[in-house]
Each structure stands twice: as structure tokens, then as C-alpha cells.
Amino acid sequence: MGHAGAAAAAVRYLRSAGIPAPVEPLPRPELRCVGADERAPVDQAEFRRVLGNFATGVTVITAPATEGSPTPAGFACQSFSSLSLDPPLVAFMVGRTSTTWPRIAEAGVFCVNILGAGQGELCRAFAVSGADKFAGVAYDAAPASGSPRLTGAAAWIDCTIHAVHTGGDHLIVVGRVNALGASEATEGPLLFHRGRFDRLHAASDGG
């Protein structure tokens, strides 16, 4: 399925679910080969190495079971961001070959679970493809969407899918926030930096 096809499929799911907000894929951009006399594309390994210097938080995006998918859906996601205050919007990016994304699109809703510093193993469990990701995982239902809200998460954001845009080999999913909350835990967030998990370190008083 191409870029435009993936976005169009998401739109069909949302319309069939009766989502009132207008959700339309952007037109597919013109693509062309790089000419022999032009600068070569950035090497993918170098791209990963350099961008790995940007530390990100770690989330698990979840969605409730649907008629077409009788079990909840979820995947580990680093590419999450706040987007707008008015209206309250957030965004995450997902590979267009993801097998979990169509299930989230079908649900039309999702919950962002922001993981705490001690939840690295939980993140690894949701990064595995094809496994029962919820086996042994404690969660309850987020109040607006019913999406799994993972126990122990530092914060959670309950959303309706608002728009889906294409972005290279990924889709950019925009969610409208319906409910949210944060834990009183003080251990801080789980971070991903240079290919490994890390945590915030308290600044030294230094004297």
C-alpha cells in the first residue's frame, strides 16, 4: 500500500466509525529519482547515528479491541509530540508498514502512555512484532476511549484520531485530546538516547 493509500485507508476506518471531525489525507507529493549530477541522499546509517543524539521520551500507543480486532492494540513509540494547545492536539508517527496501525485506525481512538524511568522492559515488550503484547501487563480503561491505560505510566493522554498525514515512509497521526492525567511518582520519564534507555539525572548542587 502506498503513502496515499495508507492515509486513505485510515480515513475510511474513521468515517465508518462515525468520527465527526473532517479527516482527509494530504495529496501525495511528487517523487522523482535523484539525478547522477545531484547530491546523493543522506546515508541511512549516518542519519540514525546523528539523530540518535536527540534524546526522546518513550511512549506506548494503545487502542481498544474492536469488532475486527478482538484484542487491544499497542506499540512502542518514540516519535510523539504535543502539537496544539487550542484545540488540544498531540501527534505521533508510525511506519506505514506497521501491522498495529490499521487496528488503531479502525478503533478511531488511542491512548498515549508516557513511560516512567523503570519501565524499559515494558517498552521492549511492546516493541516486539507479532507477540501477545498485553500478556501479563496490568492496565485499566482510559475514561474517554476505553483504550488500555498502562499501570505505572508516568502520564496518559486519551485521544480521538483527528487527522492522518503522509510523511515519507511514515504516517503522521494527529489526535484530539479528550482526557489526560499524570502520576504522582517522582522517578521521572524513560528516555531513549543513542540507542539505549536512559533517565533524567538530578543536577549537582556543585557548591
Buried (B, 14 or more C-beta within 10 A) or exposed (E): EEBBEBBBBBBEBBEEBEBEEEBEBBEEEEEEEEEEEEEEEEEEEEEEEEEBEEEBBBBBBBBBBBEEBEEBBBBBBBBBEEBEEEEBBBBBBBBBEBEBBBBBBBBBBBBBBBBBBBBBEBBEBBBEEEEEBBEEBEBEBBBBBBBBBBEBBBBBBBBBBBBBBBBEEBBBBBBBBBBBEEBEEEBBBBBBEEEEBEBEEEEEEEE
